[in-house]
Amino acid sequence: MASTADITSTHHGPQTGIEYASRDEITALQTARAKNTLRHAYFNVPHYKKAFDEKGVHPDDFKELADFAKFPLTDKSDLRENYPFGMFAVQKHQLVRVHASSGTTGLPTVVGYTRNDIEVWADLMARSLRAGGVRPGDRVQVTFGYGLFTGGLGAHYGVEKLGATAIPTSGGQTERQLQIMKDFQPDAIMGTPSYMLNVLDRLRADGQDPRESSIRVGIFGSEPWSEGMRRDLQDGFGIDATDIYGLSEVMGPGVAQESIETKDGLTVWEDHFYPEIIDPETLEPVAEGEVGELVITPLTKEAFPVVRYRTHDLTRLLPGTAFSMRRLERISARDDDMIILRGVNCFPSQFEELITQDSNLRPRYQCVLSKRGRMDHLTLVVEHAPDRTADELAETQRHLRKQIKDRIGVTVDVELQAEVGTGEGKAKRIVDNRAKE
């Protein structure tokens, strides 16, 4: 499989790295690596042998990148049906690490890595950190969770590979995080944006000015977030905030990263991943530049090759700017987070956009679904800013409800609270109580 020798270049310096290669060069590399990946999966993973045969395709049928559309898609259910190790393509002794998804329903999805897989992951994370403004010698506070979740260790190895210093605080224990932030003077911080907003508010509540912290850049991900949240984080901390993307089933964090210079979407590291956009209903490719569901095929995975993995993230592919590799538009919604209320499709990100426009509100919220008679009903529970009068909150509540009706076309209840959720780890945007009623 792939050597890591071609993936260590960074954004700064001479533009000679693979990130600046021509489209023809990238396409040729992707095509060669895709052929190897399809053969590796077919001959070493019983699931893919069966899936390919049932669809009447063989790895030898792949001649060009457009031929990916001939091959079967992979969904999380396929991984769960082969729990825990049925999707692995190497022998047990070749594995150096396993991780599992942080999913809250059903069996977790278990993924594995060879030593080369770990090296490639570390290199791609280092590349991502560099694109996001982290430099060798920086101290980086990693607030992603460690353990079976890929976030903490994925970030950690990338920090070390870059030549920076990892401060592995993991998630939660906010008071301890603040003390370490004060004492260790990190240059950069990584975590979920919702948790970092919690840190921001805690600093203010303690009478501290977050802009006086040592942090220069923040790299945030693991959940959809909006431009409004970016503004809150950048203005609140006085930092540059960029988006990072990944998922356990494909590798972990570091599949795509936003450039600190452009902040205009996430560059997909196309030398190691082939992205497609499909219609989530027809499962057919959409026209270039159209929004649809992101499907990713890793091109260099040894232990755990996946073919055309359905991410359920909604986005579109855009031409490269900071790099020649293509960009993903900010992922703000998932097709499986879609809420249908009286025939209207809506997503949490649409509510978040309205919430972030109101200075009386904080972008921490939950969409609570319930039944009223035979009808589905949504209550939007939103955290309000501190020190607001009852009259201000009543007007804010009325205004948000009207905005949702006017802009999205659905009628919801709005409930304002002083605190919504724990603010630690991934934000749980949807609470579905319909089955309990």
GUDREN-91808 format. One record per residue: x, y negated, z negated of N, C-alpha, C, O in turn; residue in one letter. Coordinates in steps of 0.2 Angstrom, whole numbers, plus 5000, padded with zeros to 4 digits. Each point is the difference from the previous one (the first is absolute). Layout:
! GUDREN-91808
XYZXYZXYZXYZA ...
END
This chain:
! GUDREN-91808
500450065000499649945000500449945000500650005001M 499149944997500449945001500649994996499950014994A 500649965008500549974996499849934997499549975003S 500750014992499949934997500449955002500049944998T 500550085007500549955002499749945003500349955000A 499250065004499749955004499549954996499749965003D 500250054991499449964996500349964995499649984996I 501050015003500349964995500149935001500149964996T 499750025011500149925001499549964997499450034998S 500749915001499549964996499949945005500249995005T 499349974992499749945004500649955002500049975005H 500450014990500449955001500750035003500150064999H 500349895003500650025004499850015007499549985003G 501050055001499950005007499450055002499950054996P 499749935009499450035001500150065005499950005006Q 500550054991500250065004499750064997500150065003T 499549944992499750064997499450035004499849965004G 500050104994499450035003499449965000499650005004I 500349954991499549964999499949955006499549975001E 501150025002500049955005500050035007500149975005Y 499950104996500050035006499549995005499449974997A 500650045009499549985005499550054999500050064997S 499449935006499450045000500250075003499850054998R 500649945008500150065003500550054996499950065000D 500549914996500550044996499650034994500150064998E 499449904999499650034995499650055002499950054997I 499849945009499550055003500450075001499750054999T 500949945004500450065001500150044994500050065000A 500249904995500250034993499450044997500050054998L 499449915002499450034998499850065003499850054997Q 500349955010499850065004500450064998499750064999T 500949935001500550064998499850034993500050064999A 500049894997499850024993499350034999500050054996R 499549935008499450034999500050075003499650044997A 500749975008500150075003500250054994499850054999K 500849934998500350044995499550014994499950054997N 499749905001499650004994499450055002499850044996T 499949955010499450055002500350075000499650044998L 501049975004500250075000500150034993499950054998R 500449904998500250024993499350024996500050044997H 499549925004499450014997499650065003499850044996A 500349975010499650065003500350074998499750044998Y 501049965002500350064999500150024992500250054999F 499749904997500250014993499449984995500150024994N 499449965008499449984996499450045003499749985005V 500050074992499550045002499449965002499650015005P 500249944991499549955001500049975007499550005004H 501149984998500149975007500050055005499749985006Y 500550084993500050055005499350015002499850015006K 499850004989499350025001499649945003499650005005K 500549944993499749945002500249985007499549985004A 501150034998500249995007499750055005499749985005F 500350084992499750065005499349995001499750015005D 499949974989499349995001499849945005499550005003E 501049954997499849955005500350015007499949965004K 500550094996500250025007500749965002500149995006G 500249994989500649965002500750034997499950044995V 500649955008500750034998500549945000499949955003H 500650054992500549955000500349995007500249945001P 499850115003500349995007499649955004500249985006D 499150014992499649965004500149934999499849955004D 500650034991500249934999500649985004500550025000F 499349935005500549975004500149934999500649975001K 498949994997500149934998499549984994499650044998E 500549905000499749994993499250005001499750014995L 500149975011499350005001499750074999499450014998A 501050045002499850074999499850024993499750054999D 500549914996499850014993499250015000499850034996F 499849935008499350005000499750075001499550024998A 500950035005499850075001500050044994499750055000K 500749934995500250044994499549994995499749944999F 500250104996499550004995500249944995500650004998P 498949974999500149964994500150044994499750054999L 500649924996500150034993499749954995500149945000T 499550094996499649964995500250024993500350064999D 499649904996500150024993499750074998500350044996K 499149975007499750074998500450065003500050054997S 500449945008500450055003500650024994500250064999D 500149884999500550014995499750044993500350044997L 499149945001499750034994499850075001500150044996R 499749985010499950075002500650045000499950064999E 500749915001500650045000500449984994500650014999N 499149974996500349984993500250074997499750055000Y 500949944997500549954999500549995006500249955002P 500050115000500650005004499950035007500550015004F 498949994999499950045006500249965006500050025006G 500149914993500249965006500749995001500349965004M 500150074991500749995000500350045006499850065002F 500749915001500450035006500650034999500450025004A 499949984990500650034998500050044994499450014997V 501150035002500050054994500049964993500349945000Q 499550094995500049974994500749984997500049944997K 500550095005500749984998500249945003500549974998H 499250015008500249945004499749944997500249945002Q 499350064993499749954998500449974994500350034996L 499849905004500349974994499549964996500249984994V 499250015008499549964997499350015002499950015006R 499649994990499350005002499749944997500249984994V 499349995009499649954997499350025001499850045004H 499749924993499350015002499649945000500249954997A 499350055007499649935000499749984994499950044995S 499949905005499749974994499350005000499649964997S 500150085008499350005001499650024994500250044996G 499249935003499650014994499450055001499750024995T 500250015011499550055002500350065003500550005004T 499350064994500250065003500750024998500349964996G 500050095007500750024999500549945003499849975005L 500750024991500549965003500350035006500050065002P 500349895002500450035006500750004998500349954998T 500050115003500750014998500549995006499850035005V 500749944994500549995006500750024997500149994994V 500350025011500750034998500549965005499949985005G 500750034992500649965003500650055000500250034995Y 500249975011500650035000500549944998499849944999T 500950085000500549954999500049945005500149944999R 499950095007500049955006499449955000500049945001N 499450094997499449964999500049954995499849945001D 500650074994500149954994500449955003499949944998I 500750085005500449955003499749955005500149945000E 499550095005499649965004499649954997499949945001V 499750084994499549964996500449954997499849945000W 500850074996500449954997500249955005500049944998A 500250085008500349955005499449965002500149945001D 499350095000499549965003499749954994499849945002L 500250084992499849954995500649954999499849944999M 500850075002500549955000499949955005500149944999A 499750095007499949955006499449964998500049945002R 499550094995499449964998500149954995499849945001S 500650074994500249954995500449955003499949944998L 500550075007500449955003499649955004500149945000R 499450095004499649965004499549964995499849945002A 500150084992499649974995500349954996499849964996G 500950035005500449944997500450034994500349964997G 499850105002500450034995500750005002500150035006V 500449964991500750005002500450054995499950014995R 500750015008500450044996500249964994500249945001P 499950094993500149974994499549974996500049984994G 499450025009499449974997499850054994500150065001D 499549924994499750044995499350015002499649945001R 500150125000499350015002499650034995500250064998V 499349914999499550034995499550045004499649975004Q 500450104995499550045003499550024996500050044995V 499449935006499450014996499550055003499550024997T 500750015009499650065002500150064996500550004996F 499050045003500050064996500550055002500150015006G 500350024989500450055002499750074998499450004998Y 500950055004499750074999499850035007500349995005G 499150044995499850035006499849955006500050025006L 499749924992499949955004500649985004500650004997F 499449995009500649985004500349934999500649995002T 499049974996500249935000500649984996500549975003G 499650054990500549984996500750035003500549965001G 499550115000500750035002500149985007500649995002L 498950005002500249985007500349935000500549995004G 499249964992500349945000500750004997500549975002A 499650074992500650004996500650025005500549975000H 499450095004500550025004500249955005500649995002Y 498949975001500149955005500449944997500549985003G 499450004991500449954996500750024999500449965002V 499750104996500750024999500450015007500549985001E 499150055004500350005007500249945003500549995003K 499149954995500249945003500649974996500349955003L 499950074991500549984997499849954994500449964998G 498950045001499749964995500050044993500150065000A 499649914995500050034993499350014999499649955000T 500250114998499350024999499949994992500450034996A 499049945003499850004993499350045000499549975001I 500550094997499450055001499549994994500050054996P 499749905004499549994994499350045001499750014995T 500250015011499450045002499449954999500149944999S 499350095000499449965000499850004992500250034996G 499349925003499749994994500549974995500549975001G 499350034992500449974995500249935001500649985001Q 498949985001500149935002500549964996500449965002T 499550044991500449964996500750025000500549965000E 499750115001500650025001500349975007500649985000R 499050035005500249975007500249934999500549985003Q 499149984993500249935000500649994996500449955002L 499750094993500749994996500650025004500549965000Q 499450095004500550025005500249955005500549985002I 498949995001500149955005500349944997500449975003M 499550014991500449944996500750024999500449965001K 499750104996500750024998500550025006500649985000D 499150065005500450035005500149955006500450015004F 499249944997500049955005500050035007500549995004Q 499050054998500050035006499949955006499749944999P 500650075007499949965005499450015005499849965003D 500050104996499450035004499650044996500250034995A 499249985007499550044996499650045005499849975005I 500050094994499650045004499450034996500150024994M 499349995009499550034997499349995004500049975005G 499550044992499349995003499849934999500249974995T 499550005010499949924999499549994994500049954997P 499550105002499549994995500450004993499849964996S 500750085003500350004994500549944999500049974995Y 500350015011500449944999499549934998500349964997M 499150045006499649954998499850004992500049954997L 500050115001499950014992500649984997499949964994N 500750055008500649984997500049925000500249974995V 499650005011500049935001499549974994500249954997L 499250085002499649974995500250014993499949964996D 500550095003500250024993500649954998500049974995R 500450015010500549954999499749934998500249974996L 499350015008499649944999499750004993500049954996R 499750115002499650004994500550004994499949974995A 500850055006500549994995500349935000500549994996D 499249975008500349935000500749995004500349954999G 499850105006500650005004499849975007499550025002Q 501049955001499949985007500350065004500650005000D 499050045004500350055004500549985005500450045002P 499549895000500549985005500749994998500549995003R 499650014990500650004997500450064999500650014998E 499150055005500350064999500550015005500149955005S 500450104995500550015004499950025007500450015004S 498950024997499850035006500049965006499849945000I 500550085005500149975006499550025006499749975003R 500250104997499650035005499650064996500250034996V 499249985007499650064998499850045006499849975005G 500250104994499850045006499550044997500150044995I 499349955007499450034997499650055005500049985006F 499750074992499650045004499650064996499949994994G 500050065009499650064997499349995000499650044998S 500149905004499349995000499949945005500449965001E 499050035002499949955005500049934996499750004994P 500549955009500049934996500049955006500150015005W 499649934992499849955005500649945000500450004996S 499549965009500449945000499949954994500449974998E 498950045000499949964993500450024995500349964996G 499850115003500450034995500749985001500449994995M 499950015011500649985001500249934998500549984997R 499049975005500149934997500050004993500449964997R 499250074999500050004993500650034997500349974996D 500050085007500750034998500549955001500549994996L 499549985011500649965002500049934996500549984997Q 498949995002499949944997500150014992500449964997D 499450105001500050014992500750014998500249974995G 500250075009500750024998500549955003500650004998F 499249975007500549965004500550055004500649995000G 499150065003500450055004499750015007499549975002I 500950075002499850025006499750074999500350044997D 499149975005499750074999499850035007499749975004A 500650094996499950045007499650074998500050024995T 499750015010499650065000500550065002500349995005D 499650064992500350065002499550065000499550004997I 500650045008499550055001500350075001500550015002Y 499150044995500250075001499550044997499549984997G 500550095003499650044997500350074999500450025004L 499550014991500350064998500050065005500650035002S 498949985002499950055005500549995006500250045003E 500049904998500449985006500849994997500450025004V 499749964990500649994997500049984993500350034996M 499449915004499949964994500149935002499949985006G 500349974989500149935002500550005005500550045000P 499549915005500649995004499850025007500550005005G 498950014997499850025007500049935004500250005006V 499649954991499949945003500249944995499850014994A 500449935008500249954996499949935003500250005006Q 499649954990499949945003500749964999500450014995E 499849955010500649965000499949944996499549965001S 501050024995499949944996500049945004499749944998I 500650065008500149945004499349995004499849945001E 499850115001499449995003499450014997499549965001T 500450094994499450014996499450005004499549974999K 500650075007499450005005499850085001499850015006D 500350034990499850075001500650054999500649974999G 499350095000500550054998500350035006499750035004L 501049974996500350035006500050084998500350024995T 499550015010500050084999500750025002500349985006V 500150064990500650025002499950065005500050064999W 500049925007499850045006500550065002499850045003E 500849954995500550055001499850074996500250055002D 499449944993499850064996499350014999499850054997H 499849915006499250015000499749975006500249955003F 499350094999499649985006499349984998499750054998Y 500249895003499349984998499550005006500249995005P 499250034993499450005005499449964997500050004993E 499649975010499449974998499450045003500050005007I 499650034990499450045003499349974997500049964995I 499550055009499349994997499950054995500050065002D 499849924992499950054995499450045001499950054996P 499649935008499450045002500150055006499950054999E 500449925006500150045006500750044999500150055004T 500349934992500750025000500450005006500650035001L 499249925003500449995007500449944999499849954996E 500850045007500449945000499649945002499650015005P 500549944992499749935002500549975004500550015001V 499249935003500449965004500549974996499949984994A 500750005009500549974997499849934997499749965003E 500550034991499849944996499450004996499849964997G 499850105004499350004997500150034993500550044999E 499049944996500050034994499850075000499550015003V 500850034993499750074999500450034994500349974996G 499650105003500450034995500750025002500150025005E 500349974990500750015001500250085000499850034995L 500550005010500250074999500850005001500249965004V 500150074992500850005000500250075001499850054996I 500749965008500450065000500749994998500449965004T 499950064991500750004998500450045005499850055002P 500849925000500350035006500750044998500350035004L 499849964989500750034998499950044994500550024996T 498950005002499950034993500250085001499850035005K 500649994990500250075000499550054996499750055003E 500249934991499750044995499250005001499750055000A 500149895002499249995001499849975006499849944999F 500350095007499849965006499250005000499750054999P 500149895003499249995001499949975007500449965002V 499150075001499949985007499349955000499550034998V 500649915004499449965001499649994994499450024999R 500949964995499750004994499549945000500249945001Y 499250074997499549954999500149964994499950034994R 500249915006500149964994499449974997500049994994T 499550005010499449974999500049934998499649964998H 501050015004500149934999499949965007500150035005D 499549924994499849965006500549945002500149964995L 500150045011500549955002500050005007499750035004T 500849934999500250015007500749995001500449974996R 499950055010500749995001500149945004499649985005L 500949994994500249935003500750015002500450044998L 499849925007500750005002500549974994499849974996P 500850055005500549984995500249935000499949975005G 500350004989500249935000500750004997500549995003T 499650024991500650004996500450065003500749995000A 499050065002500450065003499650025006499549975002F 500950075002499650025007499550054998499650025005S 500450024990499550054998499449974999499949944998M 499550095003499449975000499849994992500250034996R 499349935004499749984993499350034999499650015005R 500250004989499450014997499749944998500349964996L 499150025006499649954997499950024992499950064999E 500149894997499950014993499450054999499449995003R 500750064993499550054999499549984994500350004994I 499149985008499649974995499450054998499649984996S 500350075008499450044999500250075002500550025003A 499150034994500050075002499450025003499449984997R 500650075008499350025002499650044995499450005001D 501050034994499650044995499849964994499850024996D 500449915004499849964995499449965002499749954997D 500050075009499549965003499350014996499950064998M 499849895000499450004997499449985005500149955003I 499450094997499449995004499449984996499850044996I 500049895004499549984996499449985005500149955004L 499450084996499449995004500249995007499849955004R 500650094999500250005007500649965001500250005006G 500149964989500549955002500750044997500050014994V 500549995011500650034997500449944997500149955003N 500250064992500449954996500650044997500050064998C 500549905000500650034997500249954994499949945000F 500550094995500249964995500449945002499949954997P 500550065008500449945002499649945002500249945000S 499250075003499649945002499849964993499949945001Q 499950104994499849964994500749974997499949944997F 500650095004500649974997500249945003500349954997E 499650045010500149945004499649944997500349954999E 499150074999499649944997500249994993500049944998L 500250114998500249994993500649955000500149964996I 500450065008500649965000500049935002500449964999T 499050025004499949935002499749964994500049945001Q 499950094994499749964994500450004994500250054997D 500049895001500549994995499850024993500450014995S 498950005004499750034994500150074999499850034995N 500450015011500050075000500750035000500549965003L 499650104995500750035001499850065005499550034999R 501049995005499950055005500150074997500350055002P 499349964992499950074997499350014999499649964997R 500250095006499250015001499950085001500550045002Y 498949984997499850065002499350005003499649964998Q 500350095007499350005003499750064997500250065001C 499349934995499650054996499450025004499549965000V 500550105003499450025003499550044996500250044996L 499249955004499550034996499350015005500049985005S 499550064992499450015003499549964997499949994994K 499749975010499449974998499450035003499949985006R 499750074991499550035004500450055005500450044998G 499449955008500350045006500649965003500350035004R 499849914994500449955003500750004997500150004994M 500550005010500649984997500149934998499749965004D 500650034991500149934997500749994998500350044998H 500049905004500749984998500049944995499749955001L 500750064994500149954995500849995001500450044999T 499749895002500749985001500249974993499849954998L 500750094999500249984993500749965001500550035003V 499649914996500549965001500349974994499649984996V 501150015003500349974995500049935001500249975005E 499649994990500049935001500649974996500350034996H 499949915007500649964997499849984992499549994999A 501150014997499849984993499849935000500149965004P 499650024990499849934998499649975005500049945001D 499550105001499449975004499450004996499850044996R 499849915005499449994996499450045003500150035005T 499449984991499550055002499649975006499850045004A 500249894996499749975006500450015007499750025005D 501049984994500450015005500050075003499950015006E 500050044989500050075002499350015003500050045005L 499549934993499350015003500049985007499750035005A 500649914996500049975007500550045005499850025005E 500750014992500550045004499650075002500150025005T 499650004990499650075001499549995006499950045004Q 499749904995499549995006500349995006499850025005R 500849944995500349985007500350065003499950015006H 500450044990500350065003499550045003500050035005L 499449984991499550045003499749985006499950035005R 500049904996499849975006500550015006499850015006K 500849984992500550015005500050075003500150015006Q 499850044990500050075002499450015005500150035005I 499449944993499450015004500049965007499850035005K 500549914995500149965006500550035004500050005006D 500650024991500650025004500050085002500250025006R 499650024990500050075001499350035002500050055003I 499549924994499350025002499750054995499550035002G 500849984992499750044995499849974994500349944998V 499250084998499849974994500350044994499950065000T 500549914996500350044995499949964993499949945000V 500250104995500049964993500849984999500450045002D 499749914995500649984998500149994992499649974997V 500950065000500150004993500749984999500550035002E 499549924994500749974998500250024993499650004995L 501050025005500350034993500749974999500349985005Q 499950024989500649974998500650045002500549985001A 499350095000500650055002499650055003499550034998E 500849995008499850065004500550055001500549985003V 499450084994500550055001500649994995500049954997G 500550095004500649994996500549965003500549974997T 499550025010500549965003500750045001500449975002G 499650104996500650035001499950065005499550035000E 501049985004500050045006499549985005499949945001G 499950115003499549995006499449974997499750034995K 500049925009499449974998499450055002500150025006A 499450004990499550045002499449955003499749974995K 500250035011499649955003499350025000499549964999R 500350115002499350025000499950054994500450054999I 499049934998499850054995499350025002499549965000V 500450115001499450025003499650044995500250064998D 499349914999499650034995499450035003499550024996N 500449995010499450025003499850074999499450024999R 501150025000499950074999499850024993499750054998A 500449904997499950014993499349984999499750014994K 499949965010499449974999499450045003499449984999E 
END
